[in-house]
Every structure is written in C-alpha cells, then in structure tokens.
Amino acid sequence: MSPELISILVLVVVFVIATTRSVNMGALAFAAAFAVGELVADLDADGIFAGFPGDLFVVLVGVTYLFAIARANGTTDWLVHASIRLVRGRVALIPWVMFALTGALTAIGAVSPAAVAIVAPIALSFAARYGISPLLMGAMVVHGAQGGGFSPISIYGTIVNGIVEREHLPGNAVFLFLASLIVNLVIAGVMFVLFGGLKLWAQGAVPLDEAHGATGTPDRRDAPADGTGTGTAPSSGTARSGTAVAARPETPDTTRLTPARVATLTALVALVVAVLVFDLDAGLTSITLAVILSAAWPQDSRTAVGQIAWTTVLLICGVLTYVGVLDQMGTIKWAGEGVGGIGVPLLAAVLLCYIGAIVSAFASSVGIMGALIPLAVPFLAQGEIGAVGMVAALAVSATVVDVSPFSTNGALVLAAAPDVDRERFFRQLMIYGGIVVAVVPAVVWLVMVVPGFG
C-alpha cells in the first residue's frame, strides 16, 4: 500500500473515531500527524510542525479575545442595537446586511478570513440576541466574503488572474467575479429560506424601543464564562425589600456609549484600518488591541481569556497540522496528478473540482487554486474544455467550501458564536460543509464547464 493511500485512510479513521467516541478531532489529528509523519513519511518533529498553522492560531486567539472583551463591556450589544436602528427594526434584513458588508470588504481588497474575523463576531452576537440561526448567520457572512472575493481588485481575483496569465490561458476577470458572486448569492438565498429567514420576515419589525434597549437587555458581563447561563443581571436589593423594585436599575443601558465602549469601538475600527489599509496581520493586531483594552479596563476583561475558543483552536490547528503532513508527503499532488491523467477531459474536470473542494475544506483555498489550475493546463491545452469556465469552476469549488469548520472562515464563525452548544454547532457546520462539498462542484461543472465557456 502506498504511503499516500495510508495517509488518506488514517484521516478517515480520525474522522470515524472523533465522530463515534466524542474525542476532540484536533487532538486525534496531532497524534495522527506524529504517527504518519514519523513512521510513514520519515519526517522529524520540525517537519511535522511545519504544517502547524501559527498564523491561524493567533487569528483565532486574538479575534475571540478581542470580541470577548467587547461582549463583556456591552459593545456588541450596542452594535446590535445600532444595526436594528439602521434597518428600521427589520431583523430579517440583518443577515443580508452582513452578507453585503463582508462582500464589500473582500471586493475592495480584504483577505477573506480578515473580513470574516471582523464581521462574524458582530453578526453572531446579533443572531444570539434575536434568535436567528447561528448557522444561517455564519453562512451569510462566509458566503458574502466569498461572493466578493474574486473582484478584479481583490486578493483572490488578482491571484487567480495572475496564475491564468502565467500559464498562458484565456482569462475573463469579470466572468470569474460574477460566477463566484452569483453562486454564493444563490446559496445564501437558499440558506435564508431553509433556516428561518422567511419566518423572520413574517414577524415584521422589532419595536424601536426594544431595539434601543428599553426592554432592559441584560448585560453580558454577568453571564458565566462558559456561555451557558441566562445572563440575567443580579437583583441585589430585591431580597432585602421583598418587592420587585428591582433589577431594572441594575441592568446597564446597552445603548449608551461608555468610555470602555468608545475605546472598544475605536479598537474595532483600528483593526479594520490596520488589516485593510496597512495590510497588518489580523491576529497580531487584534490580540494587541485586546491587551490594551484589558490593561485599561481589567474589570471588564477579567474573564475574557477564559472565553477564548480553546477547544476550537485545538481542533483546527490539529487537523491543519495533519493536512500539512499530507502536503509534505505529496499526497495532495499525488491525487491531483492521478485525476489529471484521466483520458476523458470532462470527467477529469469534475474530479479536479471535487479535489479542490475537498482539500480546500481543510486547507488554504489560495494554495489549492495555485496547485490545481496548473494541473488542469495539459487537458485544457487539448481544446476540449473551455479555459474560462474551468478556471471559474475550480476557483468557486475551492472557496465556496470555506463554510467548513476546518477552514479558516468556518473556524472563525465557530469560535465567534456566543451562547451556543459548540459541539452541536460544529457538527452543523461540518454537515453543511459536507453538503456544499458534495453538491456545488457538480453544479458549477455542469453550468460553467460543460457549456465550454472560453
């Protein structure tokens, strides 16, 4: 049995054990990376750790740390109320606002994970407050980011168009952009219908007095660090009087801008500017801002470190470390070359789309596109497959699956969701990502490749 096949079978075993025994998949993946790396791939510890996603580790820790502070001091509640006011109380419009916001950020040059890191915590805090499905809101954020991700001035767009030019293939930057935008827009629409969007629309608008906090929204700093409590403000004084005097004065006004909230909003704006304008790392920037806020208002941030999504960090980093071992072993290239050698161009095209989707669900979308498009060159040169449609299909297949909890975007959504059962939410994202992997490559192949565009 070839080393490549052994590494794939071990990955299957990791999935089965994690699913049936409720063991953290990241811990299993670290063990698998050690075993396969040492015994099969002849890698030393440095070679195994070469695949550890240090940048993603810092992004997950930094972003969840910063937004844990924002939740503790009521900044996210203030943003929720501001969003409600913006759409005149229509909660059903908020998922589309988040879709458009992340799409605009990536279209003008933000890296997709950076846009998701900025928007997802706000969007999911809103979802938790108003009973919107976190799966729906998370999908809207990720698909919005991917919808704008291939504009001619975007990161993904310039990378793919550059690869096409380097490989001397016919290209169409507008077709690539519109293909990704339309596919993600359609998926977002389907998610909106299936996961409660129509019910939200039928409910109409939230009363503006409720949106402005007149109903006494509880402050999140009183919720337990594990997110399992109700978040009800303590009613000190009620026991002494025996009446309902009550807790209302104890409930902070989440519509008022306190100094801590102003500072936190300034930090969030600084994060956006640092990432989009100065091209600074989102993880390092967010953790620096979080430390500054912690030092200035320690009472608001004393539980924030405990609210960092450590189980998610372990899971994602473990799986991606194993994928790094697969990459060093040549397993990914082995699979791609095997498909590229098939004598039937249309069959090879759909299989390449599926390889791009499956691998990208666990690894870098840009890296996969950079590997698969050159692999497609030999049979594209035969003239039986349209290059423009094939490149677009590969690009969409490799990025639309970023809703997977093992991808950077999906991991950010999983880590950012407050007050959820994370294991259940993880399974939902994994199932949804699996459906996207199973369905979308075939659909984009049928629509973009079979007609022979380009």
Disulfide bonds with the S-S distance in Angstrom:
none
